[in-house]
Amino acid sequence: MEGGVNGLLQKFFVAACMASGMTEDQVWSDGVVTGKQDANYECYDQASKYYFIPFITFDRLLRELIPNSFIVLGDGRHGEYYDATSNWASLTNKFKFKQDQIILSQHITDLLAVAIRGPDFEVEDEFLRGMRILKKEHKAPFSLMFAAQVFLDIHHVLGAPAARQIFSNMRKEVGIMDDLLAGHLEHHKDIKHRDWTPVWDRELQELRISIARGAKDSAHQAKIKLIKEGGGNTSLLDKERNRTWILSPVLSGLYLLTVRLQVYHLGLKLANSWQTIMHCAHLHNLLGLKSTWMDMKIAISMLGESNFWNGNTATAFARNRRANRGTASRARVRIIERGVPVSSVFAKAQIGIGTEIAWTPELVEDIIARSTYAEEATSDEKHISMIKIRDQQQLRANERLRQQKAKDKASGRATNVELVAPEKLIKALLITLGTESLEMTFPYFLLHRQCWKVMRALRDTCEPILRDQPYAYKKFDQGDGRPRGGLVHFQRRVWT
């Protein structure tokens, strides 16, 4: 590891230490074992800044690793990770380095097991992607060392309790979503609809299977399998269950994002096929209910009135009629349009197993440009809030501009390109992802069941009154597949 990027990192490390007032002889004395010589513990800050700690760790791993074999790094097995977030800066450099070695070795051990025996791991971050390259090519790419240093930095800032809390919150939310899916499958096992296809039922079931597989901790199972193959003792591994997820808030976050996205897309399919939420939104608006059904009010506010009716609400419809503006929809029924474009593209680019993405500023900028939110300063101009863009013309104009920029860059015609600092792009991406998460986590499955109860109660109440009204029970088919007999007939057809 003396040449290439790794050799350059070592030169940068030495230069940074010498710039702080040390001689080169002082740099390589009394401290970190590198395999050839020692680095002074006083150089810890420089080592952390220039990826030297991951450099040392992977150098040792590659010297000990036999191709296609599995080893348990000693520091990861016998060390005890100490949560020192409250006073990390006050600890000695020697202790900091030992802690970094412990937690890094633990995570490398887990990811190496996944790379060898866990090809179907649920998600993949740059750390795991780099470990697959290390296992395949027997070298540590710079992207792996960068990911490893980010991993350490996260723990320096968050610490073990926060990392465990992130894992716990992820498991709790995934469990809630799994319960919603299970409840839907049970509720609709004997109730079918022509617009809800068996393919979507299979998607629901496959997602539940995937969630169950994730709960079994496939990384831990891969590690047990490898140690058994080598004749080792697996009794000590029980305390390491879920360690891969606990140590990596990044993996936990990516897994939560991918489950959220799948549930979100299935929830929209459910809402658009059964139309329960759409019908109840119209009833809610028709009756003029005030602050009595908060879930529906939130859904309409979050998704926008244009997703529920043509020409906005009944008030807007009356205003348009007085102004002689026609309001009509050619579609049979309105549907809720798919949202969260930034999260969808980001997840497709980042989470895919076995994919290698070149994260350039241009790619990040293109992803952010798909957002349906705009920044707006607060009245005191001290903070920024994200406002949903409701104007469809503005959204279409933004998309045309994004596509044109992409074409210009691809053809080399882009001129006067404004360079944006990477940290600003990352901050903008995080803000957009966080904003979309509110829209993504809305419980469509739960609201569907609430609306189902409302429509069943409406049927049970109205049916005795309307039973003697023949128009309410006329034959459904008009010849073109559209219902006749009005809302009562259509409602009775769906919820009987």
C-alpha positions as CSV (number, residue, x, y, z in Angstrom):
1,M,0.0,0.0,0.0
2,E,2.9,2.3,-0.6
3,G,2.0,3.6,-4.0
4,G,-1.0,5.3,-5.6
5,V,-3.6,7.0,-3.5
6,N,-2.5,5.2,-0.3
7,G,1.1,6.4,-0.7
8,L,-0.2,9.9,-1.3
9,L,-2.3,9.8,1.8
10,Q,0.7,8.8,3.9
11,K,2.7,11.7,2.4
12,F,-0.1,14.1,3.3
13,F,-0.2,12.7,6.8
14,V,3.5,13.2,7.3
15,A,3.4,16.7,5.8
16,A,0.5,17.7,8.1
17,C,2.4,16.5,11.2
18,M,5.5,18.3,10.1
19,A,3.5,21.5,9.5
20,S,2.4,21.3,13.1
21,G,6.0,21.6,14.3
22,M,7.1,17.9,14.4
23,T,10.1,16.5,12.7
24,E,9.7,13.4,10.5
25,D,11.6,11.3,13.1
26,Q,9.1,12.4,15.8
27,V,6.2,11.4,13.5
28,W,7.4,7.8,13.4
29,S,8.1,7.1,17.0
30,D,6.3,5.9,20.2
31,G,2.9,5.1,19.0
32,V,0.7,3.5,16.4
33,V,1.9,0.2,14.9
34,T,1.7,0.4,11.1
35,G,3.4,-2.9,10.4
36,K,6.7,-1.2,9.5
37,Q,7.2,1.6,12.0
38,D,5.3,3.5,14.7
39,A,3.5,6.8,14.3
40,N,3.4,9.2,17.3
41,Y,0.1,9.3,19.1
42,E,0.4,13.1,19.1
43,C,-0.4,12.9,15.4
44,Y,-3.9,11.6,16.1
45,D,-5.7,14.7,14.8
46,Q,-3.7,14.7,11.6
47,A,-4.3,10.9,11.2
48,S,-8.0,11.4,11.6
49,K,-8.1,14.3,9.1
50,Y,-6.1,12.4,6.4
51,Y,-7.7,9.0,6.7
52,F,-4.6,7.5,8.2
53,I,-6.5,5.4,10.8
54,P,-8.5,3.5,8.1
55,F,-5.2,3.3,6.1
56,I,-3.5,1.5,9.0
57,T,-6.5,-0.8,9.7
58,F,-6.9,-2.0,6.1
59,D,-3.2,-2.4,5.7
60,R,-3.1,-4.8,8.6
61,L,-6.3,-6.6,7.3
62,L,-4.9,-7.1,3.8
63,R,-1.6,-8.5,5.2
64,E,-3.6,-11.0,7.3
65,L,-6.4,-11.8,5.0
66,I,-6.3,-14.9,2.8
67,P,-8.4,-14.5,-0.4
68,N,-12.0,-15.7,0.0
69,S,-11.4,-16.4,3.7
70,F,-12.8,-14.8,6.9
71,I,-10.9,-13.7,9.9
72,V,-12.0,-12.0,13.1
73,L,-9.9,-9.0,13.9
74,G,-8.5,-9.2,17.4
75,D,-9.2,-5.6,18.4
76,G,-12.8,-6.0,17.3
77,R,-13.2,-9.2,19.3
78,H,-11.6,-8.4,22.6
79,G,-11.9,-4.6,22.8
80,E,-14.7,-2.8,24.6
81,Y,-16.1,0.3,22.9
82,Y,-16.4,3.2,25.2
83,D,-19.0,5.9,24.5
84,A,-17.1,9.1,25.0
85,T,-19.2,11.6,23.1
86,S,-19.6,13.9,26.1
87,N,-15.8,14.4,26.6
88,W,-14.2,13.0,23.4
89,A,-12.0,16.0,23.0
90,S,-10.6,15.6,26.6
91,L,-9.5,12.0,26.1
92,T,-5.9,11.1,25.4
93,N,-4.9,10.5,21.8
94,K,-3.8,7.0,22.6
95,F,-7.2,6.2,24.0
96,K,-9.0,7.8,21.0
97,F,-6.9,5.7,18.6
98,K,-7.6,2.4,20.5
99,Q,-11.3,3.2,20.5
100,D,-11.2,3.9,16.8
101,Q,-9.5,0.6,16.2
102,I,-12.0,-1.3,18.2
103,I,-15.2,0.0,16.6
104,L,-13.6,0.0,13.1
105,S,-12.4,-3.6,13.4
106,Q,-15.8,-4.7,14.7
107,H,-17.6,-3.2,11.7
108,I,-15.1,-4.4,9.2
109,T,-15.4,-7.9,10.6
110,D,-19.2,-7.8,10.2
111,L,-19.1,-6.3,6.7
112,L,-16.5,-8.8,5.6
113,A,-18.8,-11.6,6.6
114,V,-21.6,-10.0,4.5
115,A,-19.2,-9.5,1.5
116,I,-18.3,-13.2,1.6
117,R,-21.6,-14.9,2.6
118,G,-24.3,-12.2,2.5
119,P,-24.8,-11.2,-1.2
120,D,-28.5,-10.5,-0.6
121,F,-28.0,-8.0,2.3
122,E,-30.9,-5.6,2.5
123,V,-29.1,-2.3,1.6
124,E,-25.6,-1.3,0.6
125,D,-23.7,1.9,1.6
126,E,-20.2,2.9,0.4
127,F,-18.6,1.1,3.3
128,L,-20.1,-2.3,2.4
129,R,-19.7,-1.6,-1.3
130,G,-16.0,-1.0,-0.6
131,M,-15.6,-4.2,1.4
132,R,-17.0,-6.1,-1.5
133,I,-14.3,-4.6,-3.7
134,L,-11.7,-5.4,-1.0
135,K,-12.8,-9.0,-0.9
136,K,-12.9,-9.4,-4.7
137,E,-9.8,-7.4,-5.7
138,H,-7.7,-7.7,-2.5
139,K,-7.2,-4.0,-2.2
140,A,-8.8,-1.1,-0.3
141,P,-10.0,1.7,-2.6
142,F,-9.9,5.3,-1.5
143,S,-13.7,5.3,-1.4
144,L,-13.6,2.6,1.3
145,M,-11.1,4.6,3.4
146,F,-13.2,7.7,3.1
147,A,-16.4,5.8,4.1
148,A,-14.5,4.3,7.1
149,Q,-13.4,7.7,8.3
150,V,-16.9,9.1,7.9
151,F,-18.1,6.1,10.0
152,L,-15.6,7.0,12.7
153,D,-16.6,10.7,12.6
154,I,-20.2,9.8,13.0
155,H,-19.4,7.9,16.2
156,H,-17.2,10.7,17.5
157,V,-20.2,13.0,17.2
158,L,-23.1,10.7,18.0
159,G,-21.7,8.0,20.2
160,A,-22.9,4.5,21.0
161,P,-26.2,5.4,22.8
162,A,-27.4,7.6,19.9
163,A,-26.4,4.9,17.4
164,R,-28.4,2.3,19.4
165,Q,-31.3,4.7,19.6
166,I,-31.3,5.2,15.8
167,F,-31.3,1.4,15.3
168,S,-34.2,1.1,17.8
169,N,-36.2,3.8,16.1
170,M,-35.6,2.1,12.8
171,R,-36.8,-1.3,14.0
172,K,-39.8,0.2,15.7
173,E,-41.0,2.1,12.6
174,V,-40.3,-0.8,10.3
175,G,-42.4,-3.0,12.7
176,I,-45.3,-0.5,12.5
177,M,-45.2,-0.6,8.7
178,D,-45.1,-4.4,8.7
179,D,-48.2,-4.5,11.0
180,L,-50.0,-2.1,8.6
181,L,-49.2,-4.4,5.7
182,A,-50.3,-7.5,7.7
183,G,-53.5,-5.8,8.7
184,H,-54.3,-4.9,5.1
185,L,-53.7,-8.5,3.8
186,E,-55.9,-9.9,6.6
187,H,-58.7,-7.3,6.0
188,H,-58.7,-7.8,2.2
189,K,-58.1,-11.6,2.0
190,D,-61.8,-12.2,1.0
191,I,-62.5,-8.7,-0.5
192,K,-61.1,-8.1,-4.0
193,H,-61.3,-5.2,-6.4
194,R,-60.7,-5.2,-10.1
195,D,-58.3,-2.2,-10.0
196,W,-56.2,-3.9,-7.2
197,T,-54.1,-6.5,-9.0
198,P,-52.8,-9.8,-7.5
199,V,-49.3,-8.5,-8.5
200,W,-49.6,-5.8,-5.8
201,D,-50.7,-8.4,-3.2
202,R,-47.5,-10.3,-4.1
203,E,-45.5,-7.1,-3.7
204,L,-47.0,-6.7,-0.2
205,Q,-46.2,-10.2,0.7
206,E,-42.6,-10.0,-0.7
207,L,-42.0,-6.8,1.3
208,R,-43.1,-8.5,4.5
209,I,-40.8,-11.5,3.7
210,S,-38.0,-9.0,3.2
211,I,-38.7,-7.3,6.5
212,A,-38.8,-10.6,8.3
213,R,-35.4,-11.5,6.7
214,G,-33.9,-8.2,7.9
215,A,-35.1,-8.9,11.4
216,K,-33.1,-12.1,11.5
217,D,-29.9,-10.1,11.0
218,S,-28.4,-11.7,7.9
219,A,-25.0,-10.3,8.7
220,H,-24.9,-12.1,12.0
221,Q,-26.0,-15.3,10.3
222,A,-23.3,-15.0,7.7
223,K,-20.7,-14.5,10.4
224,I,-21.8,-17.6,12.3
225,K,-21.8,-19.7,9.1
226,L,-18.2,-18.6,8.3
227,I,-16.9,-19.3,11.8
228,K,-18.5,-22.7,11.8
229,E,-16.9,-23.5,8.5
230,G,-13.6,-22.6,10.0
231,G,-14.2,-24.8,13.1
232,G,-14.4,-21.8,15.4
233,N,-16.5,-21.3,18.6
234,T,-19.7,-19.3,17.9
235,S,-20.8,-19.0,21.6
236,L,-19.4,-15.5,21.9
237,L,-21.3,-14.2,18.9
238,D,-24.7,-14.0,20.7
239,K,-23.9,-10.6,22.2
240,E,-23.1,-9.3,18.7
241,R,-26.5,-9.8,17.3
242,N,-27.7,-6.8,15.2
243,R,-24.2,-5.2,15.7
244,T,-24.0,-4.3,12.0
245,W,-27.1,-2.2,12.2
246,I,-26.3,-0.7,15.6
247,L,-22.8,0.4,14.6
248,S,-24.0,1.9,11.3
249,P,-26.6,4.7,11.5
250,V,-26.1,5.0,7.8
251,L,-27.2,1.4,7.0
252,S,-30.1,1.8,9.4
253,G,-31.2,5.0,7.7
254,L,-30.9,3.6,4.2
255,Y,-32.9,0.5,5.2
256,L,-35.6,2.6,6.7
257,L,-35.7,4.8,3.6
258,T,-36.1,1.8,1.3
259,V,-38.9,0.3,3.3
260,R,-40.7,3.7,3.6
261,L,-40.5,4.1,-0.2
262,Q,-42.0,0.7,-0.9
263,V,-44.8,1.2,1.6
264,Y,-45.4,4.7,0.2
265,H,-45.7,3.5,-3.4
266,L,-47.9,0.6,-2.4
267,G,-50.1,3.0,-0.3
268,L,-50.6,5.2,-3.3
269,K,-51.6,2.2,-5.4
270,L,-54.1,1.2,-2.7
271,A,-55.6,4.7,-2.5
272,N,-55.9,5.1,-6.2
273,S,-57.4,1.6,-6.9
274,W,-59.9,1.5,-4.0
275,Q,-60.7,5.3,-4.1
276,T,-61.8,5.1,-0.4
277,I,-59.7,8.2,0.6
278,M,-60.9,10.1,-2.5
279,H,-64.6,9.5,-1.8
280,C,-64.3,10.4,1.9
281,A,-62.3,13.5,1.0
282,H,-65.3,14.6,-1.1
283,L,-67.8,13.7,1.7
284,H,-65.6,15.6,4.2
285,N,-65.5,18.7,2.0
286,L,-69.2,18.4,1.1
287,L,-70.3,18.3,4.8
288,G,-68.0,21.2,5.7
289,L,-66.6,19.4,8.7
290,K,-64.3,21.6,10.8
291,S,-61.4,20.0,12.8
292,T,-63.2,16.7,13.3
293,W,-61.1,14.4,11.0
294,M,-57.5,15.5,11.4
295,D,-56.0,12.7,9.3
296,M,-58.1,13.7,6.3
297,K,-57.3,17.4,6.7
298,I,-53.6,16.5,6.9
299,A,-53.8,14.3,3.8
300,I,-55.5,17.0,1.7
301,S,-53.2,19.7,3.0
302,M,-50.1,17.6,2.3
303,L,-51.0,16.2,-1.1
304,G,-52.7,19.4,-2.4
305,E,-56.4,19.9,-3.3
306,S,-55.6,19.3,-7.0
307,N,-55.0,15.7,-6.2
308,F,-58.6,15.3,-5.0
309,W,-60.8,17.4,-7.2
310,N,-60.8,19.3,-10.4
311,G,-61.0,23.1,-10.0
312,N,-60.2,22.9,-6.2
313,T,-63.0,22.8,-3.7
314,A,-66.7,23.4,-4.1
315,T,-66.2,27.0,-3.2
316,A,-63.7,27.4,-6.0
317,F,-66.0,25.5,-8.4
318,A,-68.9,27.9,-7.7
319,R,-66.5,30.9,-8.2
320,N,-65.4,29.5,-11.5
321,R,-69.0,29.0,-12.7
322,R,-69.8,32.6,-11.9
323,A,-66.8,33.6,-13.9
324,N,-67.9,31.4,-16.8
325,R,-64.8,29.2,-16.6
326,G,-65.6,25.6,-17.4
327,T,-64.5,22.9,-15.0
328,A,-64.4,19.4,-16.3
329,S,-62.2,16.3,-16.1
330,R,-61.8,13.9,-19.0
331,A,-60.5,11.2,-16.6
332,R,-62.8,8.6,-15.1
333,V,-61.6,9.2,-11.6
334,R,-58.9,11.4,-10.2
335,I,-55.8,9.8,-8.7
336,I,-53.2,10.9,-6.2
337,E,-50.0,11.7,-8.2
338,R,-46.8,10.1,-7.0
339,G,-44.5,12.4,-5.1
340,V,-41.1,12.3,-3.3
341,P,-39.0,12.4,-6.5
342,V,-35.8,13.3,-4.8
343,S,-36.0,10.4,-2.3
344,S,-37.0,8.0,-5.1
345,V,-34.0,8.9,-7.4
346,F,-31.6,9.0,-4.4
347,A,-32.6,5.6,-3.2
348,K,-32.4,4.1,-6.7
349,A,-28.9,5.5,-7.1
350,Q,-27.6,4.7,-3.6
351,I,-29.2,1.7,-2.2
352,G,-29.0,-0.7,-5.1
353,I,-26.9,-3.8,-4.3
354,G,-23.8,-4.1,-6.4
355,T,-24.1,-0.7,-8.0
356,E,-21.2,1.7,-8.2
357,I,-22.3,5.4,-8.4
358,A,-19.9,8.3,-9.2
359,W,-21.3,10.9,-6.8
360,T,-20.4,14.1,-8.7
361,P,-21.7,17.6,-7.8
362,E,-23.6,17.5,-11.1
363,L,-25.4,14.3,-10.1
364,V,-26.4,15.6,-6.7
365,E,-27.5,18.9,-8.2
366,D,-29.7,17.1,-10.8
367,I,-31.3,15.0,-8.0
368,I,-32.1,18.1,-5.9
369,A,-33.6,19.9,-9.0
370,R,-36.4,17.3,-9.1
371,S,-37.8,18.5,-5.8
372,T,-41.4,19.7,-5.6
373,Y,-40.5,22.0,-2.7
374,A,-39.1,25.5,-2.7
375,E,-37.2,27.4,0.0
376,E,-38.9,30.3,1.7
377,A,-37.5,32.6,4.3
378,T,-39.4,33.1,7.5
379,S,-40.7,36.6,8.4
380,D,-37.6,37.4,10.5
381,E,-35.4,36.1,7.6
382,K,-33.4,34.1,10.1
383,H,-34.6,30.7,9.1
384,I,-35.6,28.8,5.9
385,S,-38.8,26.7,5.5
386,M,-39.6,24.3,2.7
387,I,-42.9,25.1,0.9
388,K,-44.7,22.6,-1.3
389,I,-45.0,23.9,-4.9
390,R,-48.7,23.6,-5.8
391,D,-48.6,25.3,-9.2
392,Q,-48.4,22.5,-11.8
393,Q,-47.2,24.9,-14.5
394,Q,-44.2,25.9,-12.3
395,L,-43.4,22.3,-11.6
396,R,-43.5,21.5,-15.3
397,A,-41.3,24.5,-16.0
398,N,-38.8,23.4,-13.4
399,E,-38.6,19.9,-14.9
400,R,-38.0,21.3,-18.4
401,L,-35.2,23.4,-17.1
402,R,-33.6,20.5,-15.3
403,Q,-33.8,18.3,-18.4
404,Q,-32.3,21.1,-20.5
405,K,-29.4,21.6,-18.1
406,A,-28.8,17.8,-18.2
407,K,-28.8,17.8,-22.0
408,D,-26.4,20.8,-22.2
409,K,-24.0,19.3,-19.8
410,A,-24.1,15.9,-21.6
411,S,-23.4,17.6,-25.0
412,G,-20.8,19.9,-23.7
413,R,-22.8,23.0,-24.6
414,A,-23.1,24.2,-20.9
415,T,-21.5,27.5,-20.4
416,N,-21.1,29.8,-17.4
417,V,-21.8,26.8,-15.1
418,E,-22.1,28.0,-11.5
419,L,-20.0,26.0,-9.2
420,V,-21.7,25.1,-5.9
421,A,-19.6,24.1,-2.9
422,P,-20.1,20.3,-2.1
423,E,-21.1,21.0,1.5
424,K,-23.9,23.3,0.3
425,L,-25.2,20.6,-2.1
426,I,-25.1,18.0,0.6
427,K,-27.0,20.3,3.0
428,A,-29.6,21.0,0.3
429,L,-30.0,17.3,-0.4
430,L,-30.4,16.5,3.3
431,I,-33.0,19.2,3.8
432,T,-35.0,18.0,0.8
433,L,-34.9,14.4,1.9
434,G,-36.0,15.4,5.3
435,T,-38.9,17.4,3.9
436,E,-40.0,14.6,1.7
437,S,-39.9,12.1,4.6
438,L,-43.0,13.7,6.1
439,E,-44.9,13.1,2.9
440,M,-43.5,9.6,2.5
441,T,-44.4,8.4,6.0
442,F,-48.1,9.3,5.8
443,P,-50.1,6.1,6.7
444,Y,-52.2,5.6,3.6
445,F,-53.0,2.0,4.7
446,L,-54.3,3.2,8.0
447,L,-56.4,6.0,6.4
448,H,-57.8,3.6,3.9
449,R,-59.1,1.4,6.7
450,Q,-60.6,4.5,8.4
451,C,-62.3,5.5,5.2
452,W,-63.5,1.9,4.7
453,K,-65.3,2.1,8.1
454,V,-66.9,5.4,7.2
455,M,-68.2,4.1,3.9
456,R,-69.5,0.9,5.4
457,A,-71.3,3.0,8.1
458,L,-72.7,5.2,5.4
459,R,-74.0,2.2,3.5
460,D,-75.5,0.6,6.6
461,T,-77.3,3.9,7.5
462,C,-78.5,4.8,4.0
463,E,-79.4,1.4,2.6
464,P,-82.7,1.0,4.5
465,I,-83.8,4.5,3.4
466,L,-82.8,4.0,-0.2
467,R,-83.9,0.4,-0.6
468,D,-87.2,1.5,-2.1
469,Q,-85.5,3.8,-4.6
470,P,-85.0,1.8,-7.8
471,Y,-82.5,4.3,-9.3
472,A,-80.0,3.4,-6.5
473,Y,-79.8,-0.2,-7.6
474,K,-79.9,-0.1,-11.4
475,K,-77.6,-2.4,-13.4
476,F,-74.1,-1.2,-13.3
477,D,-73.0,-1.6,-16.9
478,Q,-73.6,1.3,-19.2
479,G,-71.8,-0.2,-22.1
480,D,-68.6,1.8,-21.6
481,G,-67.6,0.4,-18.2
482,R,-68.7,3.5,-16.3
483,P,-71.1,3.2,-13.3
484,R,-74.6,4.6,-13.5
485,G,-77.0,5.3,-10.6
486,G,-74.7,7.9,-9.0
487,L,-72.5,7.8,-5.9
488,V,-74.9,5.6,-4.0
489,H,-74.7,2.9,-6.6
490,F,-71.0,3.1,-7.0
491,Q,-70.5,3.1,-3.2
492,R,-72.7,0.1,-2.8
493,R,-70.9,-1.8,-5.5
494,V,-67.5,-1.3,-3.9
495,W,-68.3,-1.9,-0.2
496,T,-70.8,-4.7,-0.3
